[in-house]
Amino acid sequence: MAVSYKKLWKLLIDMDMTKTMLRKEAGITTAALAKLGKNENVNTEVLVKICNTLKCDISDIMELTNERTEQ
């Protein structure tokens, strides 16, 4: 199983919000944002901060896929 944050990027587009705006408003690091961009695992605290900022549920920003990431 792999994590996909495509839902997050689509939600940002719908909200007319940039990744930089999200990073600043949610108070997450550039490293965490970079991990999200690469569909890598991040701390649940990061996901909670994003959900609180966007006023959404965790299932609105991420999903599990059957694709395996290459390591």
C-alpha positions in Angstrom: 0.0 0.0 0.0 1.1 3.5 -0.8 -0.1 6.9 0.3 -1.5 9.5 -2.2 -2.0 13.1 -1.5 -3.7 13.9 -4.8 -6.9 14.8 -3.0 -5.0 17.5 -1.1 -3.6 19.1 -4.2 -7.1 19.1 -5.8 -8.6 20.6 -2.7 -6.0 23.4 -2.7 -6.8 24.2 -6.3 -10.5 24.3 -5.5 -9.8 26.6 -2.6 -7.5 28.8 -4.7 -4.7 28.2 -2.2 -1.0 27.7 -3.0 1.3 25.2 -1.3 3.2 28.1 0.3 0.0 29.6 1.7 -0.9 26.2 3.1 2.5 25.8 4.7 2.3 29.2 6.4 -1.3 28.9 7.5 -0.9 25.4 8.8 2.4 26.0 10.4 4.2 23.0 8.7 7.8 22.8 7.6 9.0 23.0 4.1 10.4 19.5 4.6 7.0 18.1 5.5 5.5 19.9 2.4 8.2 18.3 0.3 7.4 14.8 1.6 3.7 15.4 0.8 4.7 16.4 -2.7 6.5 13.1 -3.1 3.7 11.0 -1.6 5.9 10.0 1.4 4.8 9.3 4.9 4.5 12.3 7.2 3.7 12.7 10.9 0.0 12.6 11.8 0.5 16.0 13.5 1.2 17.5 10.0 -2.0 15.9 8.6 -4.0 17.2 11.6 -2.7 20.7 11.1 -3.6 20.6 7.4 -7.1 19.3 8.2 -7.7 22.0 10.9 -6.5 24.7 8.5 -8.6 23.5 5.6 -11.5 22.5 7.9 -11.8 19.0 6.4 -11.4 15.4 7.3 -8.3 13.4 6.8 -10.0 11.3 4.0 -10.4 14.6 2.1 -6.7 15.1 1.7 -5.2 11.6 1.4 -6.0 8.0 0.4 -4.3 4.6 0.3 -3.6 3.1 -3.0 -2.5 -0.4 -4.1 0.6 1.0 -5.9 3.8 0.4 -4.2 6.5 3.1 -4.1 9.9 2.2 -5.2 12.6 2.5 -2.7 
